[in-house]
Amino acid sequence: MTSRFKKPDPAWFVHDRFGMFIHWGLYAMPARHEWIRNREEISIADYQRYFDHFDPDLFDPKEWARMAKLAGMKYFVITTKHHDGFCLWPSAHTDYCIKNTPYQRDLIRATVDAFRAEGIKVGFYYSLIDWHHPEFTIDKIHPMRNNAEERAKNNQRDMRKYAKYMRDQVLELCTQYGKIDLFWFDFSYPGEDGKGSNEWESEELYAIVQELQPHALVDNRLDLPDVGDFVTPEQFQPANGLKDKDGNPVVWEACQTFSGSWGYFRDEHTWKSVDLLIRMLVDGVSKGGNLLLNVGPTARGLFDARAKERLSGMGEWMELHGRSVYGCGPAPDGLVAPPDCRYTYNAERNSLYLHIFAWPFRDIYCPGLAERIAYAQFLHDGSEVHIGEVHEASWSGMAGNASTPVAIQVPIVKPNVHVPVIEIFLK
């Protein structure tokens, strides 16, 4: 039963707050979405040309790790295997892996070593789905879902053999790469024509991680009600944080992309700005969550110029403002951030951080702080911010606030940073 499993300590995860997701594989070659086999219903035979020509000759994991560190990221998660079934390490349990491509060398080993050398914690993504494996039954999201001839062969396929294959591969990942801090299994879709914990044999799979990497955090996508060290909202920001069925806050991590795709998508142009990405990070921390921000490297092994520009911009901001992210969470009870702002709070420092999303005219009214502020300063340069009194006439018309606020007085011209932050030292 799942009750036999012990919960690892998430303290490092909650402290670090910011990680890099890396979606990389054969789908970088067609460069039009990592679900290309599903979207275009491509057969294994037609997809084979990408395997036959995969040769990321410009891959430099030390450069990847350097960019992640400069961006302020403290951990990373890489796709060891995605839904197409291709493995980025030389698995002994399949020929459909990196050792049989023109590149041949272990991409996971090189990446893990490079990121560890920069002090960045290691996470492995492993897809529960496998559209290449011969025993994986065709279901509602399989590329061959509309192929009647292939559907008819399902009675010749045995998901128990596939579940054993997954356990063998996860055992490899747990024993060949040293300490793994996090496992990201993806994903369950139980019900009619889907797959869940029964098909994955999730308890047995999770037991391997528990035995071999008992300290590792595991996500909540195995379809086991009592397993999941963190919750994984994808491509949206929770409105008010996340809570369990009893109303208690849970550990969570929003996984987000720079654009509309996880894998490299050459012609996709809905890229988020640096400003928006910073606000997404801050918004999550203010509600008790992390941000896992994805990069999709090219088929030659590079981060493209758009990704580099975003990472650099976030890094410049984090260099000055990381104190408002690392070790921080929601504000103490009773403190509600002013409009167009977010609070984060570091209990160890007893510091409240006011992130200003929209620049105001002179005054920011902060309820509940009148007797609590010892000192305030801009975080980017340590310059003092004046705390003024609020005339009742200017405040009385603002409904919904029972306590008279203080007025934090800011200059007319916004500081030259994406999201200005005021550090408030509490008494």
Secondary structure as UniProt FT lines:
FT   HELIX           2..4
FT   HELIX           11..16
FT   STRAND          18..22
FT   HELIX           26..28
FT   TURN            29..31
FT   TURN            34..35
FT   HELIX           36..40
FT   HELIX           44..53
FT   TURN            57..58
FT   HELIX           61..71
FT   STRAND          75..81
FT   TURN            83..84
FT   TURN            92..93
FT   HELIX           98..100
FT   HELIX           107..117
FT   TURN            118..119
FT   STRAND          121..127
FT   TURN            134..135
FT   TURN            140..141
FT   TURN            143..146
FT   HELIX           148..151
FT   HELIX           152..156
FT   HELIX           159..175
FT   STRAND          182..186
FT   TURN            192..193
FT   HELIX           197..200
FT   HELIX           202..212
FT   TURN            214..215
FT   STRAND          217..219
FT   TURN            225..226
FT   STRAND          230..231
FT   TURN            245..246
FT   STRAND          252..257
FT   TURN            266..267
FT   HELIX           274..286
FT   TURN            287..288
FT   STRAND          289..295
FT   TURN            299..300
FT   HELIX           305..321
FT   HELIX           322..324
FT   TURN            325..327
FT   TURN            333..334
FT   TURN            339..340
FT   STRAND          341..346
FT   TURN            347..350
FT   STRAND          351..356
FT   STRAND          363..366
FT   TURN            367..368
FT   TURN            370..372
FT   STRAND          373..378
FT   TURN            379..381
FT   STRAND          386..388
FT   HELIX           392..395
FT   TURN            396..397
FT   TURN            399..400
FT   STRAND          406..409
FT   STRAND          421..426
//
